[in-house]
């Protein structure tokens, strides 16, 4: 099948590459000519595990191409995916200017029946607005479909190639037949393709992410309570996660969720509810708790140093909002850095992939280390913000020798409190007994 993907961010690039891997001819469109030229030369603009091999193979075999020429791409396409940003506006609602702008342009360019697919995360009713924008300039036949993505950064390729389910919102039998053919190779293991109306598909994405954000936030609340009553959140997590009605995923406590999806999608769903006169109090609470959780360790660090961080040097491991990505959007590390600097501390940080992105955003506010151990030199404490695998089994003797004091604040519960006690570290984690 001939496919055009408009937008080459995380969603667009993974979508286009994986569709090409299944034998489709895919043209990825972007207005940034420099970015397009880099991709033509095999340079991936994002970090996503396993994407590079598929990317290079499909470029080499001619199934994946990149262009700034949207007209040529849609002239040859049966299906056009819109994978464009929907950033939150000042009021928390999703900004649809990019999607509606492209939809308006498509209406002026379409010449034949085409399926236009909203792949971006969009509010309920967006498919109708895209349909209206296209129809204002095009009198021919076309269908607008909602096909929300459920890609986890760090696992996006696996999630696309072997999805739990594929959600397609359309009332068009013609579109359903073509999209069933397009997506069937991805669900050979028997997972479902779920056809529903467009509004239900749009709501499914927001509801799924909001529920997972709620689950994470609930566990963070339990972790904070565990510390106060003397319980161990790891034991509690295992105890409730063994209940099949609850499940064991998204129950790991930490310093809050971040990234491109959960914060934006929860906020957008709350805004949608308000527009329809519905008050979702649980999601209001989720946002408030998560905002507070991002700096819970900063307050613990301040308490440890008796309220005075002036002149203190803090080492930081992890800047990305989660491991196996370079994405720093709404990353807890940024909130932590701001709090520490505000209190007079200096920060020297290391992350395997995200340092260039952090440097673009905050510049020289912090120092950047060449490796995890380099970050520790002469630091008064180590704070862990991201659970990269490289941080899980460090040389603790080397850690102790480089730090001024054996002090670790662990926002991702990487280490055993018992081991930290044996090694004579002060060790503060989330929802577990503080050592030292």
C-alpha positions, 0 to 999 in steps of 0.5 A: 500500500502507498502511504504518506506520513505527515510529521516525523516526530516520535509517532510519525517516524516510528509509524512510517518506519514500521509500516515500511517494514511490512512491505508498504511504500512510505513517504514521510513528510516534514517542512524542515528541509535540514531534518529531511536531508539528514533522514535521507542520509540515515541520520535519525533525529530521535533516540528510540531503541531498535528503530535504527536497524529498521530505519536503515534497512527500509531506506536502503530497500527503497520502501521508506523515503523522506520529502518536503513535497506533500503534493507528490506524496499524497498524489501517490498515497492511498492513506495519509497519516497525520502525526503532528504535534498537539501541544497544550495551550495556556488553558490546558486544551490540546492545540490543533492548529498544526493538524487543522492547518494540514487538513485545510491544505489537504483539501486543496491538494486531494485528487482521489479517494484517500483515507486521512488518519488522525494518528496524533493524540487529539480531543474528542471531536477532532475527526469531525473538525478535520473532515470539515476542514478538508471538505471546505476545499475538496468535493471528492470522496475521502474518509477521516479516521481516528487511529490513536497510538499506544507507543511507549517511548523506549519500547515504541518499535515493539509496541507498533510491531506487536500491539496489544490492540489496534483501535480504529475509529471509523463509520466507513465500511470502505475505510474499514476494509482497507485498514483491516488489510493494512494492519492485519500483519501486525496482529497475526498473534491474535490480538484484536483490531477494534473498530469503533466510532471516531469519538470513542477511538479519540476518547479511548486514548485519553482514557487509557493514558489518564488511567495509567497516570492515575495508577502511577500517582496512586502508588506514589501516594501509597509510597509516601504513606508507607514512609510515614507508617513504617511500611515497605512500598515494595512489599505493598506493590507486590501484594496488590499487583498479584491481584489480577484485577489490579495487575502489576504494571505501572505500580512502581513508585518514584518521583512522578510521571513525565514525557510527552503523553501523560501530563498533556493527555491528562490535562487535555481530558480534564479540559474536555470534561470542563467544556462539556460541564463534567468535573473529573475530580480524580484527574485534578487530584492526579495532576496536583499530586504528580506536580508535588511528587516531582520535587519530593526528593529536593525537599528531602535533600534540603532537610538532610542538609539542615535547610542550607544547600548554599555551596553544596554540589549535587551529582545527578544520574538521569535526565530523561523522563524515563530510560531508553529515550532522550525525551525530557518533556516534563521530566522530573529531573528538570523540576529537581534541578530548578529546586536545587539551584534555587536553594543555592546548590550546584548540579553536575549531571549525566544521562546516556542520551538526554544531555544534549536536549537538556543543554538546549533547554537550560544551557549552562545552569548545570555541569555535564559529566562525561560518564556516571562516575565523573558526575560524582567527583567532589559531590556532597550527594547523589540523586537518581532521577531516571532508572537507566540500566547503567545505574543499577549495578554501580561500583559502590566503592568507586561511588563512595571514593568520589563522593564527599559523603556517602549519601544517595537520594534514589528517586527510582528505588534502584537499590536494596535498603539492606545493601545500602545499610551494609555499605554504610550509605545514607540512603533515601528512596521512595516509600521505603525505610530511610537508611542512615 
